């Protein structure tokens, strides 16, 4: 656990450590299901209706408005929250090769966080609108997930699987009706 962060947001590990711990406990690892479709490295984003964008704003709430800015030099989307660059524990800018904004319904869990705010729960089973950011472009499509244990499927506006750039993919659950702005 990291002493610099409050629980439960302070528990970190690595894939190597997890596999080593499983082997030590006598557990056999099996490959997880494939979560995303990836295109060949170096090929462009070919989702139906894809348009170039320099930045993409997601207005989730007055307390958490995200901005993704395309950095063509690095080939990454760089994340800011409420106008402040978001940084990881090492002080580096949070970034992703791909960003998926998945519009989902939320309900109130009945719990209250330490600041006195209600704790929402995202419902990720079903289907809905999705926005995909990849390679400096934006495309609108859909997500669908049949059950809690199923893999979410992402499709472009023509119903074809969305093929993302190989690399880190950030999925944001935004409440249905969230305002977004591409520029």
Buried (B, 14 or more C-beta within 10 A) or exposed (E): EEEEEEEEEEEEEEEEEEEEEEEEEEEEEEEEEEEBEBBEEEEEBBBBEBEEBEBBBBBBEEEEBBBBBBEEEEEBBBBBBEEEEBEEEEEEBBBBBBBBBBBBBEEEEEEEEEEEEEEBEEBBEEBBBBBBBBBBBBBBBBBBBEEEEEEBBBBBBEEEEBBBBBBEBBBBBBEEEBEBEBE
